[in-house]
Amino acid sequence: MARIPARVCDRISQQVKKFQKTLVDATKRDVNESDTALIIAEMIAEIMGYKKLEEITSEYAVRGNYADLAVKVGNDVRFLIEVKAANTELKESHVTQVVNYGANQGVDWALLTNATRWQAYKISFDKPVDRTLVMEIDLASVSPKSDEVIEFFGNLSREVFTPSSMTQMFRSKQAMGKFSIAAILLSDPVVAMVRRELKRLADGLNPDLDEIRAIIENDVVKRELTEGEEAKAAEKAVKKALRKAAKEKAEPAPTAPVPPTPVVQMK
């Protein structure tokens, strides 16, 4: 997580506590999407620190369509926001909608929210366009001072958000994700380590690497973590990291230049 200043943490906690009461009331009154958008604009200003009139735009035009909200600092759109009414359950079709807005606008980050539940997606401009759910929070069930609240709104705050900080946060989340850990467990170095440890358990035991890998994949790791696009992406990232580490290990260390031999003049 990016280093979030103490004053930003305090602001987030105080304002989230205040808005939690507002959200309970909005849910009871079953406010519509337009009114929910007004609440969210207030939350972005008060919790995340953005300037309401200058940096928060409603009905942001995106190639013939309109994103409900956009947060723009200077010339840079930091993220687009798709708003749903307070009592609306967030669905896959809503995710597709906001991700398409971001992809068409060339914006890396998109938020989907009904004011209580928030989701932050990283858009990948591959073919086809893909996205990853990086952060998610439900304000109906968290403490305003929790790490979860600070992380979500702190990373997106005006003071902390930068392209590099968000990329680092995204990569850290990926590395600690279940798909990456499953891919690491199935990687050559880990399987070889397991083989060494197994050989210590019984004299004469000499299992095959592929046999061990198959046991890990079929009986230890959940199948859902080794199949699908997220699993393939994690496997690709792990293999890339291993190749890089092997290359760096193989490269000889730079040698210090040999100082010239001093010339001794004969008298």
C-alpha positions in Angstrom: 0.0 0.0 0.0 1.2 3.5 -0.8 2.4 5.6 2.1 -0.7 7.6 3.1 -0.2 10.8 5.1 -1.7 10.8 8.6 -3.9 13.8 7.8 -5.4 12.0 4.9 -6.0 8.9 7.0 -7.8 11.1 9.6 -9.9 12.8 7.0 -10.9 9.4 5.5 -11.9 7.9 8.8 -13.9 11.0 9.9 -15.7 11.4 6.6 -16.5 7.7 6.1 -18.1 7.7 9.6 -20.2 10.6 8.6 -21.3 9.2 5.3 -22.1 5.8 6.7 -25.1 7.4 8.4 -26.1 9.1 5.1 -25.9 5.8 3.3 -28.2 4.1 5.8 -30.7 6.8 5.3 -30.3 6.7 1.4 -30.9 3.0 1.5 -34.0 3.3 3.6 -35.4 6.0 1.3 -34.4 3.9 -1.8 -32.9 6.9 -3.6 -32.7 6.8 -7.3 -29.5 6.8 -9.4 -29.3 10.6 -9.9 -29.6 11.2 -6.1 -27.0 8.5 -5.5 -24.6 10.2 -7.9 -24.9 13.4 -5.9 -24.0 11.5 -2.7 -21.0 9.9 -4.4 -19.8 13.2 -5.7 -19.9 14.5 -2.2 -18.0 11.5 -1.0 -15.3 11.9 -3.6 -14.8 15.5 -2.5 -15.0 15.0 1.3 -13.3 11.6 1.6 -10.8 11.6 -1.2 -10.1 15.3 -1.2 -10.9 16.3 -4.7 -12.2 19.7 -5.6 -15.9 19.3 -6.2 -16.4 22.0 -8.9 -13.1 21.8 -10.7 -12.1 18.1 -10.6 -15.4 16.1 -10.4 -17.4 16.0 -13.6 -20.8 14.5 -14.0 -22.1 13.0 -17.3 -18.5 12.8 -18.7 -18.7 12.3 -22.5 -17.0 9.1 -23.8 -17.4 8.5 -27.5 -21.1 9.0 -27.8 -21.9 7.7 -24.3 -21.6 9.3 -20.8 -19.9 8.0 -17.7 -21.8 9.1 -14.6 -18.7 10.7 -13.0 -15.1 11.4 -13.9 -12.3 12.6 -11.6 -9.9 14.8 -13.5 -6.9 16.7 -12.2 -5.4 19.1 -14.7 -5.6 17.4 -18.0 -5.5 13.9 -16.6 -8.6 11.8 -16.0 -7.6 9.7 -13.0 -10.7 7.4 -13.0 -14.2 7.1 -14.3 -17.2 6.1 -12.1 -20.3 4.2 -13.0 -23.1 4.9 -10.4 -26.0 2.6 -9.6 -28.9 3.5 -7.3 -28.4 2.9 -3.6 -30.3 -0.4 -3.5 -29.1 -1.8 -6.8 -26.9 -4.9 -6.7 -23.7 -4.5 -8.7 -23.6 -6.9 -11.6 -21.3 -8.1 -14.3 -23.0 -6.0 -16.9 -22.3 -2.9 -14.8 -18.6 -3.8 -14.7 -18.5 -4.2 -18.5 -20.2 -0.9 -18.9 -17.7 1.2 -16.9 -14.7 -0.8 -18.2 -15.8 -0.1 -21.8 -16.0 3.6 -20.9 -12.4 3.5 -19.5 -11.1 1.6 -22.5 -12.7 4.0 -25.0 -11.2 7.0 -23.1 -7.8 5.4 -22.5 -8.2 5.6 -18.7 -6.5 2.9 -16.6 -8.8 2.9 -13.6 -12.6 2.6 -13.3 -14.9 2.5 -10.3 -18.3 0.9 -9.9 -20.4 1.8 -6.9 -23.9 2.1 -5.4 -22.4 4.4 -2.7 -22.2 1.7 -0.1 -20.3 -0.9 -2.1 -17.3 0.2 -4.1 -15.2 -1.7 -6.6 -12.0 -0.5 -8.3 -10.9 -2.0 -11.6 -7.6 -1.9 -13.4 -8.1 -1.9 -17.1 -5.7 -3.8 -19.4 -5.6 -2.6 -23.0 -5.0 -6.0 -24.5 -7.0 -7.5 -27.3 -9.7 -8.1 -26.1 -9.7 -5.4 -23.4 -9.5 -7.0 -19.9 -9.9 -5.8 -16.3 -8.9 -6.9 -12.8 -10.8 -6.2 -9.7 -8.1 -4.7 -7.5 -9.9 -3.3 -4.5 -13.4 -3.7 -3.1 -15.1 -2.4 0.0 -18.6 -2.5 1.6 -19.1 0.5 3.8 -22.0 -1.1 5.5 -19.8 -3.6 7.3 -16.4 -1.9 8.0 -15.0 0.3 10.6 -14.2 3.8 9.4 -10.7 3.4 10.8 -10.0 0.0 9.3 -7.0 -0.7 7.1 -9.4 -1.7 4.4 -11.1 1.7 4.4 -7.8 3.6 4.5 -6.3 1.5 1.7 -9.2 1.9 -0.6 -9.8 5.6 -0.3 -6.2 6.5 0.5 -4.8 5.0 -2.7 -7.5 6.9 -4.8 -7.1 10.2 -2.8 -6.0 13.4 -4.5 -2.8 13.5 -2.4 -1.7 9.9 -3.0 -2.9 8.9 -6.5 -0.2 8.8 -9.2 0.1 6.5 -12.1 3.2 4.9 -10.6 1.7 4.5 -7.1 -1.4 2.8 -8.6 0.8 0.5 -10.8 2.8 -0.5 -7.8 -0.3 -1.1 -5.7 -1.8 -3.2 -8.5 1.4 -5.3 -8.9 1.6 -5.9 -5.1 -2.1 -7.0 -5.1 -1.4 -9.3 -8.0 1.7 -10.8 -6.3 -0.2 -11.5 -3.1 -3.2 -12.9 -4.9 -4.4 -16.5 -4.8 -3.7 -17.1 -8.5 -0.1 -15.9 -8.2 0.5 -18.0 -5.1 -1.0 -21.1 -6.9 1.3 -20.4 -9.9 4.3 -20.2 -7.6 3.5 -23.5 -5.9 3.5 -25.1 -9.4 6.7 -23.4 -10.6 9.9 -25.4 -11.2 11.9 -24.1 -8.2 9.1 -24.9 -5.7 8.4 -28.3 -7.2 12.1 -29.1 -7.0 12.2 -28.0 -3.4 9.2 -30.2 -2.5 11.0 -33.1 -4.2 14.1 -32.5 -2.0 12.0 -32.5 1.1 10.0 -35.6 0.1 13.2 -37.5 -0.5 14.1 -36.9 3.2 10.9 -38.4 4.4 11.6 -41.9 3.2 14.8 -43.7 2.2 15.0 -44.6 -1.5 12.1 -42.3 -2.4 12.9 -40.5 -5.7 9.6 -39.0 -7.1 9.4 -37.5 -10.5 9.0 -33.7 -10.8 5.9 -34.0 -13.0 4.3 -36.5 -10.6 4.8 -34.0 -7.7 3.5 -31.1 -9.8 0.4 -33.2 -10.8 -0.4 -33.9 -7.1 0.0 -30.3 -6.2 -2.2 -29.2 -9.1 -4.9 -31.8 -8.7 -5.0 -32.5 -4.9 -3.5 -29.5 -3.1 -4.4 -26.4 -5.1 -8.1 -25.6 -5.9 -8.8 -26.3 -9.6 -10.3 -22.8 -9.9 -6.9 -21.3 -9.2 -5.2 -23.1 -12.1 -7.7 -22.6 -14.8 -9.1 -19.5 -16.6 -7.6 -16.2 -17.7 -6.5 -15.0 -14.2 -4.6 -18.2 -13.6 -2.9 -18.0 -17.1 -2.0 -14.4 -16.4 -0.5 -15.3 -13.0 1.4 -18.2 -14.5 2.8 -15.9 -17.2 3.9 -13.3 -14.6 5.6 -15.9 -12.4 7.5 -17.4 -15.4 8.6 -14.0 -16.5 9.9 -13.2 -13.0 11.8 -16.5 -12.8 13.4 -15.9 -16.2 14.5 -12.5 -15.1 16.0 -13.8 -11.8 17.8 -16.6 -13.7 19.2 -14.1 -16.2 20.4 -11.8 -13.5 22.0 -14.7 -11.7 23.8 -15.9 -14.9 25.2 -12.5 -15.8 28.8 -12.0 -14.5 29.2 -9.3 -11.9 30.9 -6.2 -13.4 34.6 -6.1 -12.7 36.3 -3.0 -11.4 38.7 -1.5 -14.0 42.4 -2.4 -13.4 44.4 0.7 -12.6 47.2 1.4 -15.0 50.6 0.3 -13.9 52.6 3.3 -12.9 55.6 4.1 -15.1 58.9 4.2 -13.3 61.3 6.5 -15.1 64.9 5.4 -15.0 67.5 8.0 -14.1 
